Amino acid sequence: MVDLTGYMTINGKDAWTEYLAFLCEDKPGDEFNFGELLKPPEMKEYTVVEFREHDGEELPDVLPSPCYKARDVTLYIAIYASTLSEYNTRRATFMEAIRAGWVNLKVKDLPATYRFYYKGTTDAKVITDVAGNTIGRWKVKFREPKPGFTTE
C-alpha cells in the first residue's frame, strides 16, 4: 500500500490519515481530477446596452475587471480499508465531514486551496483486492460559489 499522507487535506485534516481517502482516476493515465480543479471558471457576461437604432451592442471603452460564475467541480474519491465494514465506517465518516458545511480542499502541488460545498455523489463502486482489502470509488460533486477564492 502506498502512503498518501500529505497528498490531500480537507478542512486542514489529512485525508489519508483521517479516512484513508484519496483522489483517484477512472483509468490509469487519466488526469480528470486535476483537469476539474484547474479548469478556468466561466466569465460572467459584461452588462451591455442594446439600442434598436444601432448595430450590435454598446460596451464601455475600458471593460471592468472580469468576474466569474460559480462552478461545479466533480472529483473521483476513493477510500481504502482492510474490510468492507471498515470501509463503510470510513466512508460514512468522510461523507459526514464533507456534508457538514464548507470544504476547504488542498491538493499537493496545486497552488490554491479550494472552497467548496457538497452537492451530491454517485453510487460507490466497491471491490475487494486479492489480499482481501476493500477499495471503494465514487464521484463527488462540489460547488465553488466564488471561483479562485483561496483560504491561504
N, C-alpha and C positions, 0 to 999 in steps of 0.2 A: 504494500500500500504506500502510495506517495504521500508525503507530508505537505499539505497545502496551507500550513499555518502562515498567516500574514498576507495571503493572496487576496482575500476579500473581507471587508468589515461591514457590518450592518449596525447602525447606531452605536458605533465605537466598539462593538464586540466582534472578535474574530469569528467568522462564520464556521471555519473548520474546527476550531477549538470548542466552540459552543454547541454546534449542531452536526458536525461532520458534513457540512453543506458546502457546495462549490458550484461555480458556473461550469456548465458542460456544453458540449455542442451536439447537434443532431447526428453529424457524421464526422469521422476523422478528417482533419484538414479544414473544416468549416471555421469561419470567424463570425458567425451570426451575432453572438453577444457583443463583441467589440463593435461590429457594424451598427448595432442598435444603439449602443451607448455613445458612439462617436458621430452618428448621423446628425447633420446640421438641422436645427429646428426650422420649420417653415416660417417665413416672414409674414407679418401682418400686412395687409394692404394699406397703401397710403390713402388718406382721405382725398378724394378728387371732387372736382366740380365739373358738371357737365351742363353746358348750355345748348339748347336746341339749335340756336343760331350759329354755333361754332362746331367745327370738326373736332373729333376726339374729345379729350378731357383736359382740364386745366390742373396743373400742379405748381407749387412754388418753385422758383428758380433754384433755391437751395433746399434739398429734401431734408426732413428731420431725421434724426438718428433712427436706425432701424429698430423695430421692436418685433418680438417673436411670439408666435402662437404657442399655446400649451401643446405638449406632445405626449403620445403614448409610447412606452418602451416595453417590449416583450423580451424576457430573458429565459434561457433554459437553466433550470436549477436542478441539482441532484443532491441526494443525501445517501451517505454510505453508512451501513450498520452491520453488526455481526449476525443479527437475527431479524426476522420480519417484525417481531414485537418491538424490538429496539428501534427499528426503522420507523414504525408507526408513532412511537413516542417522540422521536427526534423530529419527525415531520410535523406533528401536532404542535410541538414547542416552537419550531421555526415559523409555522404559519401564524401562530398566536402573536409572535413578535412582529411580523410584517403587517398584520392586520390592526395592530394596536394604535396606529397613528402614523406620523411621519417616518419614512425610511430614509436614513442618510446612508447611502451606499458608496463605498470606496473600493476600487479595484486597483491592485498593484499595477504600476506602470501607466495608469491613466491619470491625466492631470487634474481632474475635477472630483469633487465629492458630489454625488447626485442626490437631490432631494425629491423623493417620490412619495406617493401614497398608493396603497394596494387597490387594484381594480378587480382582478379576477385571476382564475387559473384554469388550466386544462386538467383532465384526469392524469394521474401519475401512471407511468409505465414502470412496473417493478419487476426486477429479475433477481435471480439467485445465481451467483457465480459458482464455478467448480469447487471453490473452497467453502461454499455454504454461506457466504456473505450476501447481504441484500443491498441492492442499489435501486433507488427509485429516482425517476427523472420526470419533470413536467415543465410546462411553460407558465411563467407568472407575468401578468400584465400589470404595469405600473403607470401612473400618470405623473408627469412632470409639469406642474402648473406654471412654473417660471423657468423655462429652459435657460441653461447657462448659469443658474444660481449655484454658487458653491458655498459650502459651510466652512471652508478653510480660510 
